[in-house]
Amino acid sequence: MKTEEKMEYYENLISGENAEKFAYFRALLLEYNEKYNLTTILEEEDMYYKHFLDSVLGERFFKSEAKVAEIGSGAGFPSIPLKIIRPDLSFTLMESVGKKCDFLRVVVDKLGLQNMNIYNIRAEDAAKDKNHREKYDHVTARAVARMNTLSEYCLPFVKVGGTFIAYKSGDNAEILEAKNAYKVLGGKLETCDFYALPNGYGERNLAIVKKEKSTPPKYPRGQGKERKNPLR
């Protein structure tokens, strides 16, 4: 599918049959934003391109009926838009800020989304839990941390043969600099899918890291080491 056709396809998914749910999601974001500090992107067109369209553009990398974990869910990007257009996906959302978890529960309830589990937990703690470690077909994250740090948070959740799907900026330098981190954690960079959002809304990358072997038990290291001393 050509780039223009791909954009048109996903824009139709948002503004067509799913328009009502996306509009309701935006209304909830605006309603809860002041007290929960969810996003600085509030204008309708900005939110459409930077949050909604950007989130759904990764849809093709999620296999049918996959079990997905999202790390650092925040306001629910990319998980909520993906769930709206792909109800077959099952999501586990992990977020360390309680108020944001409260918001996510409201969205899931109001939009009637099924198979959405929300945990108020830090990724480095959840990754040590046998109920979560290496249990997911895909793990995704958007705007959480640099790739070498983010990989240590996310790859422990991916089952062998699954993928870590990271939404990143158009500059792929941090994706490439984390190649050794992927290797240490049992992964390998499979593809780096570059795209430009319409109307000058920015260049983006989807980094797809394949899980080839189990992550060593000591990762993630915890106590902030993932950020303070990222894998090189």
Summary of the structure (lengths in Angstrom):
residues: 232
radius of gyration: 16.8
end to end distance: 35.8
largest distance: 46.5
contacts: 762
relative contact order: 0.13
helix: 43%
strand: 23%
